């Protein structure tokens, strides 16, 4: 349940970012069509260049991007740590079983 707000946030930000990229293609399609006003054509080209050069990305103080890649990183890191934890737990259980089966006895010489 604690991951649900993060999932909602990252999925919606990814959708918003994709929609923002689509604006560029819509503006370029409008430029390619016949625009009667030269002033409007110049302004649309300027706007298109602004959209192409801007890197609109939602970040956490420019440390990391907040999108589906963040969600993927969190899930993969958690899975990796769980696998390592399970391996250590299995090794400690095997060591305990080995010690019980082969007790070492001290011999006095």
KOLMARPA-268967 format. One line per 4 residues: their letters; for each residue x, y, z of N, C-alpha, C. Coordinates in pm, whole numbers, plus 50000, padded with zeros to 5 digits. Each point is the difference from the previous one (the first is absolute). Layout:
<sites>
A) X,Y,Z,X,Y,Z,X,Y,Z ~ ... $
</sites>
This chain:
<sites>
XXXX) 50081,49880,50000,49919,50120,50000,50085,50126,50000 ~ 50119,49993,50057,50084,50118,50005,50060,50033,49864 ~ 50007,49903,49912,50055,50024,49867,49895,50059,49905 ~ 49874,49989,50033,49894,50044,49910,50011,50147,49961 $
XXXX) 50020,50094,50095,50014,50141,49957,50119,50022,49908 ~ 50109,49929,50024,50117,50013,49913,49972,49947,49861 ~ 49928,49890,49992,49965,49943,49870,49910,50097,49923 ~ 49900,50055,50067,49909,50095,49936,50077,50123,49951 $
XXXX) 50089,50050,50085,50078,50119,49964,50089,49975,49879 ~ 50076,49892,50001,50093,49975,49890,49929,49970,49869 ~ 49891,49926,50006,49927,49969,49876,49938,50127,49941 ~ 49943,50083,50083,49939,50124,49948,50105,50098,49949 $
XXXX) 50113,50008,50066,50106,50088,49950,50053,49949,49867 ~ 50013,49871,49984,50045,49944,49871,49898,50030,49891 ~ 49873,49988,50030,49896,50033,49901,50005,50148,49963 ~ 50017,50085,50100,50007,50144,49974,50121,50036,49915 $
XXXX) 50112,49939,50028,50121,50024,49922,49981,49957,49855 ~ 49935,49886,49980,49973,49955,49863,49905,50095,49927 ~ 49900,50052,50071,49909,50097,49940,50073,50128,49962 ~ 50093,50042,50085,50077,50121,49970,50085,49982,49875 $
XXXX) 50051,49879,49979,50078,49973,49879,49912,50002,49876 ~ 49875,49961,50016,49909,49999,49886,49965,50141,49954 ~ 50009,50096,50089,49970,50139,49963,50097,50046,49890 ~ 50124,49958,50010,50100,50038,49899,49959,49951,49862 $
XXXX) 49955,49877,49992,49961,49948,49868,49874,50070,49948 ~ 49909,50036,50088,49879,50071,49957,50036,50139,49946 ~ 50091,50068,50069,50042,50132,49954,50069,49989,49866 ~ 50083,49900,49981,50068,49983,49872,49902,49968,49888 $
XXXX) 49896,49924,50030,49898,49974,49898,49927,50128,49962 ~ 49976,50086,50099,49936,50128,49970,50090,50089,49915 ~ 50129,49995,50026,50094,50080,49921,50002,49952,49856 ~ 49994,49868,49980,50006,49945,49865,49874,50031,49919 $
XXXX) 49890,50022,50066,49879,50038,49928,50010,50148,49960 ~ 49918,50036,49911,50003,50138,49951,49951,50095,50109 ~ 50089,50083,50044,49963,50105,50094,50007,50131,49922 ~ 49890,50072,49998,49989,50120,49918,50087,50113,50053 $
XXXX) 50008,50013,50129,50072,50112,50058,50148,49965,50017 ~ 50084,50085,49947,50145,49982,50014,50042,50020,50146 ~ 49934,50091,50067,50031,50025,50141,49966,49878,50087 ~ 49887,49938,49970,49961,49880,50074,50095,49884,49971 $
XXXX) 50043,49987,49875,50095,49896,49962,50133,50018,50074 ~ 50047,50122,50008,50125,50028,50072,49986,49967,50148 ~ 49889,50037,50057,49976,49973,50143,49989,49850,50027 ~ 49936,49926,49909,49988,49855,50016,50136,49932,49988 $
XXXX) 50083,50048,49909,50135,49944,49987,50082,50027,50126 ~ 49987,50117,50054,50071,50035,50122,49952,49911,50117 ~ 49870,49980,50006,49944,49915,50105,50046,49855,49983 ~ 50006,49955,49877,50047,49864,49971,50146,49982,50043 $
XXXX) 50082,50099,49971,50142,49993,50042,50011,50000,50152 ~ 49916,50077,50066,50001,50001,50147,49962,49863,50055 ~ 49899,49938,49941,49959,49867,50045,50107,49895,49976 ~ 50071,50012,49889,50104,49902,49968,50122,50013,50091 $
XXXX) 50032,50120,50042,50120,50021,50080,49978,49985,50149 ~ 49875,50006,50043,49973,49986,50144,50002,49854,50040 ~ 50055,49975,50118,49998,49866,50055,49906,50002,50121 ~ 49873,49978,49973,49902,50002,50107,49997,49863,50066 $
XXXX) 50047,49998,50123,50005,49876,50074,49971,50031,50146 ~ 49920,49917,50062,49972,50017,50141,50109,49931,50080 ~ 50065,50076,50087,50108,49944,50079,49980,50035,50147 ~ 50073,49931,50083,50003,50030,50142,50127,50081,50024 $
XXXX) 49988,50131,49992,50112,50093,50015,50118,49963,49910 ~ 49970,49955,49880,50100,49960,49899,50089,49885,50045 ~ 49957,49924,50101,50077,49882,50041,49964,49880,49914 ~ 49871,49979,49977,49957,49888,49918,49865,50036,49938 $
XXXX) 49973,49937,49887,49875,50025,49928,49886,49925,50067 ~ 49885,50063,50003,49882,49936,50056,49914,49956,49883 ~ 50016,49875,49961,49920,49940,49895,50004,49849,50020 ~ 49960,49926,49900,49994,49855,50016,50137,49937,50016 $
XXXX) 50105,50068,49957,50134,49946,50024,50033,49997,50149 ~ 49949,50096,50075,50018,49999,50145,49932,49879,50060 ~ 49879,49973,49958,49926,49884,50050,50074,49871,49966 ~ 50051,49991,49879,50076,49883,49959,50126,49984,50086 $
XXXX) 50068,50107,50029,50121,49994,50082,49969,49955,50142 ~ 49892,50051,50056,49962,49962,50137,49967,49852,50007 ~ 49923,49951,49905,49960,49859,50000,50120,49909,49978 ~ 50087,50034,49906,50116,49914,49973,50099,50001,50115 $
XXXX) 50020,50114,50064,50090,50006,50115,49944,49920,50118 ~ 49872,50012,50024,49937,49924,50107,50010,49850,49973 ~ 49976,49959,49878,50010,49858,49966,50143,49950,50018 ~ 50097,50079,49960,50140,49960,50016,50036,49981,50147 $
XXXX) 49961,50094,50084,50031,49989,50143,49927,49883,50064 ~ 49877,49972,49957,49929,49885,50054,50067,49868,49961 ~ 50047,49993,49878,50070,49879,49956,50127,49980,50081 ~ 50076,50106,50022,50122,49990,50080,49966,49960,50143 $
XXXX) 49895,50058,50056,49958,49966,50136,49962,49854,50011 ~ 49924,49949,49904,49961,49860,50002,50121,49908,49987 ~ 50097,50039,49919,50120,49918,49986,50079,49995,50130 ~ 50014,50110,50069,50068,50000,50130,49922,49918,50101 $
XXXX) 49868,50009,49997,49919,49924,50093,50015,49850,49973 ~ 50002,49959,49875,50019,49859,49965,50137,49952,50043 ~ 50102,50083,49981,50135,49961,50040,50011,49982,50150 ~ 49937,50087,50076,50007,49987,50146,49924,49876,50047 $
XXXX) 49890,49964,49934,49928,49877,50035,50081,49877,49966 ~ 50071,50001,49888,50084,49888,49961,50117,49985,50098 ~ 50057,50111,50044,50110,49994,50096,49953,49942,50133 ~ 49881,50038,50044,49945,49946,50124,49977,49850,49990 $
XXXX) 49947,49955,49886,49976,49857,49980,50131,49922,49993 ~ 50100,50056,49939,50130,49935,49989,50064,49987,50138 ~ 49990,50102,50082,50056,49995,50135,49930,49896,50085 ~ 49872,49981,49982,49926,49901,50078,50033,49858,49957 $
XXXX) 50025,49980,49871,50029,49866,49950,50143,49958,50029 ~ 50093,50091,49998,50141,49970,50022,50053,50077,50120 ~ 49965,49959,50118,50051,50073,50116,50148,49972,50014 ~ 50070,50102,50036,50144,49983,50020,50024,49965,50147 $
XXXX) 50083,49904,50019,50031,49960,50136,50146,50028,50026 ~ 50028,50046,50120,50137,50028,50036,50061,49875,50060 ~ 50118,49975,49960,50073,49888,50059,50117,50056,50078 ~ 50017,49951,50117,50112,50043,50082,50118,49910,49972 $
X) 50110,50055,49973,50118,49921,49970,50095,50002,50114 $
</sites>
